[in-house]
Amino acid sequence: MPYKNKFRKILFCTDFNSDALTAFHYALNIAEGNDDSEIIIFHAIPEPDAQFWKSYIYEVEDVDVKARADIDRKIAEVYLPVIPSSIKHSSKFAVGNVGEQILQEAKTSSADLIVIGRGAGPNMINRMLGNFTEKVIRKAHCPVLVVPDEVEED
């Protein structure tokens, strides 16, 4: 079975941390090596944060539209400038349990590969949010590439 063009739809998951940026370069490299590949840039807003937003700024109209605009702006600043015109791309976001949202988007978009940063950092929040990576690895219907942040030399 030939492996050329194996990864036509690459779901790149970002939380905009440094490990996500490192993972993005892997996704980009894989897309460049597979003709007619598409990168789907995906960001999931963790449910507890989303609940807080909606209760704290309930009176603000269109909170999800504003969140989407902020996410789109960040994607346009960080990722889009380095994607060659030959690579198709799109962006999506969801609110909820991060692991479940990634798995759902992978199925919905028929992803051939999920690329994700490891998400483990020195602070408690990163460690808690990083727990979704294990769930994605165990339950994904396609291969998952987990990329650590650039490792500092000792």
C-alpha angles and dihedrals in degrees: 000000000000117000098203110119090011092136106052097146115041117187107206112192119204139185089173093247123132093263089056090053090052090048090050091060089054091050090048092050092050091049091050089054094051118065116234093010123160128207116211109199107209132187124181120198108216112245097237090056091046091051090051092050093051095047095042098046100024092137092059111096123231096011091166091051090052092048090050091050091052092048092047090050092051092048090049091051100042109028114017098063091064100044110102115235089243092068119079115223142176136174133224138173137195139187121227142053103359097219094047092046092052092049092047093049091047090056096040093051094040091236117195093197137018116210116193139162116246091245096206112132138159096266127078096242093056091048092051094046090043090064090081090069092072091051091051092049093050098044107030118119091215138040117292122210111201112196123197121215115264105290117235115230116244 
